[in-house]
Amino acid sequence: MSTTTTEEIDITELGQLREAHDQIREQIAGRIVGQDEVVEQLLMAVFARGHCILEGVPGLAKTLMVHTLAQSLSLEFNRIQFTPDLMPSDITGTEVLYEDRNTGARELRFVHGPIFANLILADEINRTPPKTQAALLEAMQERQVTAGGRRHALPEPFFVLATQNPIEQEGTYPLPEAQLDRFLFKIFINYPTPDEERRIYRLTTGVEECEITPMLTGERIAELQRLVRRVPVSDHCIDYAMDLVRATRGPKHGGPNYIGEYVSWGAGPRAGQALILAAKARAALAGRPSVSTDDIRAVAAPVLRHRIVVNYNAQAAGESSDSIVARLLDDIPIRKGANDAAVAQVFRS
């Protein structure tokens, strides 16, 4: 009877993750036409244990995409429609007075709100006041809800996928930078191509509906999330991620001069953590056992775009956070260091 080495077990798990990733993408593609890059970024966020904010005009299947993802992952899904009159207790839950009819005893019991699910769609999150938006902060960061002095743990895995409409600004409440920083990715959803739009019309106006088969349980997702965190990353890649993040803060931190002209506030250390985690997830989902600088460059835009605050000079010059990130990717050199391919081909715990 042969024995299996630790390396073989890790490579096998990596292959299982890639196979599950391909199957989930194939299922989502049966219901969602196009948007391949958006779906890929959503899956990276799931396996990196991060939250996402999706921005796009109405009618681009943001809600259907999230719901389909939840079905593919066999997760409990709740949708919360954010409105101006939504209260924090409408999200987290509230304590109610319960009376035992037999004994007459009374006690306060906490009734769970809709946030107690694995996958939360926070629909149009910018339509509710800051007090209610802040109700998500503890849940997103600590993965718990505090009510009546007691902490109530949220189920694992737990993700918040928020949407916002970039068009209608009247009656909206933009998320503060501190809360935006809690999102691993900010993902833009664009209009489909003519061929994709033609397929959308044909698929959505017929009688056939694509059936979604759950591929992964919550327990298995948690195991694969731990696998992603064990993907090794070289000092060379960490230094490159650090250089990118520090460059967003201006010339005093090693950034180009145009950052000082166009950027009011740059990204903090949480952005560097997000870059590394997202790059690990991208490498693992592709079946690669180590992170390369290409992985970091590929996730730089969704990680950094909502963590860079541009000023009026940038707006007047037609610059955006995306264009600034693109310039940084061209201008910040990759340090000479260890070859990424020479990184150990086994996971380090």
N, C-alpha and C positions, 0 to 999 in steps of 0.2 A: 504493500500500500504506500503510494507516494505521498510526500508531504508538500504543502504549498507554502511558498515563501511569502513574507510580508509584501514584497514588491509585486508579486503576481496577484495577491488579493487586492492591492490598491489599483493596479491596472485593470483588473476585472471590474471593480466598482466604477472606475472612470468610463469604461466601455458601456456599462449599464446606464450611467448618467447620460452619455451621448445618445444611446439608443432611445431612452425615454424622451429626451429633448427632441429628437427627430420625429418621434411618433406624435408628440403633443403639437409640434408645428404643423404636421400634416393634417391633424384633426382640425386645428384652428383655420387652416387654409381652406378647408371644405366649407366653412361658414363665413369667413372673412376674406374678401377679395383684396389682394395686394397687402399693403402695410407690413411687408416682411420685416423691415428694419424695426418698426414699432413693436411687433410681436417678439422679435429677438431681444430687444431691450427689456421688455416686460419679463421675459423668462430669466434674463440675467439678474434682474432685481429680485425675483422670487428666490433664486438659489443663492443670492448674496445676502438674503434676509433683509432686504431694504424696501422702502416705500417709494412710490412714484406719483408724480403729478403729470397729467396729460392735458395738453392744451390744443384745442382745435375748434373749428366752427361747428355748429349743430349739423347733425346728419351724417357724420363720418364714422358711425358705428363704434363710438367709444364705449358706451354701455354694453353693447352686444359683445365686444371684444373681451371686456373684463368678465362678463358672465360666462362666456365660452371657456375662458381660461380657468375659471373656478370649477366648471364641470369637468374639464380635462384633468384637473388635479384632485378631484374628489374632495373638494373643500366646501365647508359651509359658507354660503355667500349671503351677504346682506347689502342692500342698497339704501343709502340715506340721502334723501333729497334735501339739500340745504336751501333754506328760504329765510327771508328777513325775520320771521317770527319764531324760528327754531330756537329752543332753549337748550342749554348744556345737558339738563337731565333727560331731554328727549333723545340724546345720544348715548349717554353713559348709563342711564337707569336712575331709579329713585327708591327711597325707602317708603314702604307703606305699612300702615298699622294693621296687623293681623290678629284676629280674635278667634280663640278656640271655642267653638260652640258647646263643647262638652264640659270644659272646666271654667270657661269665662276668662281664662288668662289672655293677656294681650302682650304682643311683642312687635317690634319693628323688624320687618324683613326687607332685604334688598331685592328689588325686581330688576333683572338684567335688562339693559337697553340693547338696541340693535348693534352696538359696537362689539358685543360678545359673539363674534363669529371669526372664522379664519381669514376671510377675504372681505374687506369693506370697500364698497364703492361710495366715495364721498362726492356725490354728483353736484357740480356747480358750487364748489366750496367757497368761492369768492362772493356768493350771494348772501352769506349770513354774517352777522356782526362779529367783531373780534372776540367777544366774550364766548361765543359758541365755537368759533374756530379754535380757541385755546383749549376747549374741552378735549380736543384730539391730541394735544401736545404730550400729556402724560401717557396716554395710551400708545402713541407712536414711539416715544423714547423709552419708557419704563415697562411697556406692555402690561399695564395694570390700570385699574380705576380705583380712586379713593373716594369713598362715600361714607358719611357718618363716622369718620375717623378710622374706618376699616379699609384694608386694601383687598381688592378683588382681582385675582390674576386673570388675564385674558387667555383664551385658548391658543395653543401652539399648533402649527405655525400661524402667525398673524401678520397681515399686510394691509396697508391702506393705499388704495389707488384713487387719487382725487382727480376730478376733471374741472376745468374752468374754460369759460367762453371768452376769447380775446376780443370779441367785437363789441358787445354791449357793456359799456363801462358805467352807465348811469345806474345808480342803485346797487353798486357792487362795492366790496370791501377787499382791496388787495391784501394778500397774505403778507405779514411782516417778515423781514429777512430772517429773523430767528426761527420762525416756523418753516420757511422755505428750506432752510439749512437741514431740516430733519428729513427731507426727501432725498433719497439716493440719486434719482434721476428726475429731470424735467424733460418730458418727451413731447415733441411737436408732431401733430397728426395733420398731414397735408391732403390736398385734394387728390383723387385718383387720376390715373392716366385715362385717355379715351378708351383703350381696350379694357381696362379694369372697370371703368364705369359702365360699359356695355354689358359686361359679365354680371355686375351688380344688379342691373335692371332685369336681366334674364333670370337670375337665381332667386331674387326676392319677390318676383311677381308670379311665380309658379306655385304648385301644390306640394312639391317635394321639399323636405327639410332634412338637413344633414344631422344624423344622430351622433352624439358625442359620447364616447366611452371613457370613463375615468381610468387614467393611466397610473396615477400615484396616490397613495394614501398620505395623510398628514404625517404619520410616523416615518414613512419612507422619505418624504420631503425633508424632514428634520435631519435624517441621517445624511442625505446628500448635501444639505447645507453645511454640515460639519466637514464633509469631504472637501467641499469647495474651500473652506478656511484652511485646510491642510495643504493646499497647493503651494509649493515653495515659490518664493519670489526673491530674486537676487538683490544685493545691495545696489547694483547697477540700475535696476528698474526702480527701486525705491528712491534713489537719488534723482532719477529723471522725473518721477512724479512730484517730488519735493520741489525741483526746479520750476516745474510748470505752475504749481500752486503759489510759490513765493513770487514768481514773476508777475502774477495778477495784482500784487500789492504795490508796484511801482519801482522806480529806479533805486530807491533806498534798500530794496530787498532783492536787487539783482534783475529787475524787470526792465524792459525797453522804455525809452522816454515817452512814447505815445501812451503808455499805461497811465503815467502821471497826468497826461493831458485829458484822457477820456474816462478814466475810472475813478469814482469816488471812494469805493471800498472794494478790496479784493477778497479772495477766498481765504477761509481760515483752515486750521489743521484738519477739521472734519472733512473738508474737500479732499485732502490727501488720503485719508482713510477710505473715503468712498472710491477714489481712483483705484487704489490697490484691491479693494474687495471686488469691485466691478470687473477689473482686469482678471482677477482669479476666476470669477464666474465665467467670463468669456472664454478663457483658456480651457477650463474644465468642460464646458458645454461643447467645445470643438474637439474634445478628446486629447488635448495636449496636457502633459503633466507638469508644465512650468509656465510662468508668466514671461512674456516678452514685452519690449517697449512698444511694439505694434498694438498689443492689447490695450496698453495705457492710452495710446493716441486714439484708438477707436472709441473709447468711452469718455474721452475728455469733454466733448461738447455737451452731452446730456448731464454730466456730473458738474460742470463748471458754469453752464449758462445761467442758472438761477442763483449762483453764489457771487456773481460779479455785478456790482451796481454801477451803471454808466451814468455820466452826468450830461448836462445840456450841450456841452461842446461835442460830445460823441453823437448825440441826436442830430445836431446841426450838420455834422460832417457825414451823416448817413451811416454811422457805425452802430453796431449792436453788440451784445455780449457774444453772440455766435461768431460774428466777424472778427472780434478781438481774440477769441479762442483760436480761430483758424490762423490768425497772424502769429500768435504765440507758438503754435505747432510748427510754423515755418521758421520762426526766429530763435527759439530756444534749442540749442544743440543737444544732441544725445551725448552724454559724457562717455569718454573712452573708458572702458572697463571690461569686466569679465564678459565673455561671450555668453549670450542668453542660452545658446544651445548646450553649453557646458554645465548648466545647472543640473544638480542631481535629478535623476529620473524617478525618484521615489518621493512620497509625501513625508514631510516631517511633522510630527505631532507637536 
